[in-house]
Amino acid sequence: MSEAVSGVGDGPARDPAAGAGTPAAVLVEAARETWRADNRADAARLAACYALWRQCERDLAGDDDAARPGHAVIDPFDVCCTHLAAAFAMSCGRAETMLSLAVDLTERYPDVLAALAAGRLDQRAAEVLARQLRTVDDAVIGRVQREAVAAYLAVIEGGEVPTLGAVRDMIDEIIKAHDADGIRLRREDASRDRGVRLNKGADGMSTVSAILANDEAAVLAEALDARAAEFADPDGDADADMSRYSLGERRADALMSLALGGRSPASGAASPGSVATTGPAAGADPAAAPEPAATPGPAPGSAGVTLRPAITVFAEGATGTEGSTDTEGATGAGGVTGAVGAVVRFPRSGESAVEALLEMLAASAGASIECMDAAIGAADGDEQRLRYRPGAALARRVRLRDGTCRHPGCTASADYADLDHVVPFNPDDPAAGGHTEECNLLCLCRRHHRLKTFLKWRYRMEPDGTLRISTDDGKTMTTRPSGPLADYRRELSRRERPTRHRRAPARALAQSAPAEPTYWHRRNLRIRAEREAVAEANAATRDATCPRPSRPGLAYNPDSVQEQRLVDLLDPPPF
């Protein structure tokens, strides 16, 4: 089914006498009015974002940018996005998208903004119109946007629900009549958007999204479908039962097989580096069911891509040497001793079971196992405190603690961020303050590092990594570290809370109960007696003539039609 653009206006022409007073018609009209109100609220929010951006420009206009080097110039757009991310509790990326749309609609597409403010189209439709018109010549943009808005409103208010592709084609026809080069320039710009993104999600799964040219996407789809077909019938048996594996699952296996350069199941046995992602559980009979989910990988030392897992072990008060240890050709995994409550993290693959760890170690050419003491400041040293650049161990700890850029709303990975001193390092007198230690270092992406250095906001960080930022207007923003080291510390803190904060055991509650039974105590005794009586009645009425066994707590009577229907609902047929 094609994706449709939301934006129903007043709807198709209807006979006023036909169902005008029905409850459904009244509710539909009420829903349509709330849709218009949402559109007007979106327009008001975008107008407020634009006004805030202009105010940020005025606030920074007093600074002498001409006297600053290029790396010290602050963009008002970034400052405004910071305020929006804190005000709406959203990421910096969403704030940038919203502010960009507000600026574009206000300064370049006022007719689109007017239709949004009138409630006639929604924000998603406004984004589509702005995206299609972004490369139109400024000399004709006013006329083109008026025609595009009028054509779009005429379609949706005439009762049609156009697909996204139909809206794009309709706008492109209008653009061609006024500025044919605008479409060519837009397509050239779109080619710069090519890329692949990997986002770690929840429940051990990640999302891979790719933007490719149409011909490139067609080639990839053909390759995936061909490999998925091999997974669907690995032994050439057309009668193989693959109903439990969806096309999407087979495509995921095919993608991993192509990435690892392994052989498909149809070409014979899987290579020694196979990693089972789905399918029968370990220890099951291989002949009992086909193995479409075995993702063939290359044997160690082959020409394909070799998986080299990275493992980080956090432990409070670990006695081992902090750092990385390479294990070449590992065929098993030993335990981590000398540390109570140790946690193993897989930075690139998420949480894994012990069986999956053993398979990865056996299939890899080598693994990097990192043991780290989770205590705060364990990597600090007297000599290092007086140096500007942190050592490798300390830098690694800060990145594992923060997880992302610590600026409010920013999700840039800490692996590619700058390490900055919260209290600036004093090169003239290092002992005076601004020491290079864990409680004074944080991760900031280059853009937000520039904001911290030159915007003169006040930054304060607590020993556990909690960062508090105070702006010039007195507002305070708080961010907490989200890396695996911070997660381990929080979990350890929860386990080590004093006993007085824990729940009292049931025996202690029973001993502290008053001698005289309260109303609630007598009520619980009565309910328990009633339940026992119902259970005894069920046991007395249950015999071999009952079509279905009775359920606990249900006074079953096989002659009652109502109770028979209730049992049918509790025990539905197998279809």
Phi, psi and omega in degrees: 000134180287149180282130181259149177273124179289141180153052179281124182277240180280354177085174181290159178295131183231157174286118184301332183277347185271102174067023183293331184256009181289153178301322181297318180295322179295318180291323178296318179295322177295319178295321179294323179292321176295326177296317178296320179296321177298319179297317178295323177294322177298317179297319178295321179294318178295322177296321178293322177297319179295318179296322178296320179297318177297322179293321176297324176296318179293323180294326181267357182290336181286342179287146180272086181294333182294330181275354183268148170289166185300324183287350182257359181283131181259131179272122177302333179298317180293321179296317179296319179297326177297316178297319181292319179298321178286323183289321184256003181053051181234170178285161178296327178297315178294323178296319178296318179297316181294317181291321177299318178295320180297317180293316182296314182293323183286316187265333187242328184234065181294331178292323176295318179295324179295320178294324177292318179294330177281353179082013185272340173218159184262176186293328180295318177295323177297322177295320179296315180298316180295322180293321181287333185262006192291339182250012179287143181300140181298334182291334184239004186296325180298313181291320182294317182291326177296316179293322181294317179294317180296318180294318181294315180295325178296325181288309186287328179278351173273000176105358180273154174239087187287149173284167180297320178295323179294322178294317179298316179296320180297318180290322179296326177296322178291320180296319181301325182290341184240325185207087182293330180291339181298321179291319179297316179295323180294320179290327175293320177294325182296331180293340178281352179273000180302141178168171179229133180236141177238122181238123178285125183255205183263164175059034175075014181244153178232159180249130176246118179239139183227142172245113184231160172295156184302317181291324177294317179297324179294321179295317179296317180298320180294319179294319179294317180295322179295316179290324177296325177296325177293321177294326182293329182223070188293332184255012182073015181262109183293341182268010181297136181276102179244023184293336183277353178249119181283168177297322179298320177296318180292325177294322177297317176297321179295321179297315178295323179296319178292322182292323182274352178069024182273171178277152178280160179301333181291339183272003179129201181293150179292154180290162182300343182267020183295141177237117182281120179261324176218187177106193183300153181290161180296140181093354179284159179292121182298333182275352183289330183206153176295160183246068182287340186270359177288117182270104185294130174240169183285153174290153179304130181089000179281178183281349182282185179283130181257128179286128178234090185292146175250126187236132177240129181247121176257136178208136178285121179068038179297140182267347181285169178283130182285133180151194184250145178231125179268135177242106183275132176063035182294137179243001179202187180220133177264171180271161175263116184252165176081008181221124180270133178073032180290148180236133179256131181239144175245095187301328185262342186238002178077189181293139181221154177279167181296324179298318179295324178296316179297321179294319179294318180294323180289329184270348186264158176283346180172151180235150178253112182253123185245120177257130187223130174285122185278357181295142180295129178079014182294334181263004180284153178212152182299320181288322183289330181302331184264008176256149182287314183271129178287152175291170183298318181294317180293318178298321179295320180296317181295319179293320178291331177287313187282318180080312180223177171300136187276359177292142182304125176086352183272134181245017178297139184296140178292340180296334182247015183264166175276150171264121185236149176278130176295306170270119187305141178289138181258101183292334180286324180219081184303331182285348184286339181153177182068043185290154177271088179214168189300319184285000179236011180240145176212161180263130176222135173294163188300322181294314181282337170298320178294320179297316181297321186285322191245353182271346176067029168281162184259125183246134178218129183237136178273164183303328180280001178100357178294126184249134178237127183243125179251124181272176181294333182271010176089002180277142181245129177245138184238133173231148179239147181296144184238012180281171181296328178294319177294322178298318180296318180296320179294319178295320178295322178294322178294322181288334185258020178293150180301154183296332183293342179270353181272166182287137179291140180296160183296324181296319179295322178296321181293321180291329181274000181289147180293155182293324180277122181298135178277175179300316183292327177294314178297325179295318178296320178296319180295316180296321179296320179295321178296320178297319178296323179294318178296319179297320177295322178295320178296317180296326181287326184270351182280125175214183185288343180281350181290130180295331180220149177295147180286161180257147176302135179084003182243117176286093190277129176232108184295342180273354182268122180293320181297317180289330176295320177295322179296319178295324178297322178292321180287333181231077186291158179291159185279064173206000000 
